[in-house]
């Protein structure tokens, strides 16, 4: 593993976080990322950790949050994990996942979940190498809500 420092994300990381998100195909502007990070960074139920190279450059991120469900005990879920393409294969993602797991355990959680697109087979192997097992396959349905169409 290369020498990295893992710390909590700050608003000044928005540029780097937007760039990292783009590598996964999520197009978000710096302003959008900054606006999204603001409530997350101040939440006790969310955590965004960044991996920084020796010069302070952000080279990776993990977002982990507590998932509350009626039908099951609270668990932690990875909302996103990404490492800069030129930094992959050096143990950075493993370090970020370990830090995310420690964050979850510090909150009394004993189960982590991660979702991964079916086409990301390298990511699947990575998670399995970390001890994660596939528990189900599912389809995700989404609907864009139109504000103003709801009667009160």
JOJODA-V634315 format. One line per field, one symbol per residue. phi: phi as a letter, one per 20 degrees, with the letter a starting at -180 (. if undefined). psi: psi as a letter, one per 40 degrees, with the letter a starting at -180 (. if undefined). burial: 1 if it has 9 or more other ideal C-beta (glycine too) atoms within 8 Angstrom, else 0. A space follows every 10 residues. Layout:
phi = ???
psi = ???
burial = ???
This chain:
phi = .ffcddbffc gfegffffff fffeneecfg fffgfffgff feefdcbddc ddfgenffda bcdcbedecf ebfgcdceea bbcggfdfnd nfffffffff ffgfffdmed bdccdbggee fffffgfffe oecfdadbdd dcceedfnee ed
psi = hihihhiiii deeddddddd dddeehhhid dddddddddd deheeihhii hhideehhei ihhiihhhid eiihiihhdi hiihdeeiee eddddddddd dddddeeehe hiihihideg ddddddddde eiihdiiiih iihhhhieeh i.
burial = 0001010010 0011011111 1110000100 0111011101 1000011111 1110000111 1111111000 0000111101 1111001100 0111111011 1011100010 0111000000 0011011100 0000000000 0000000000 00
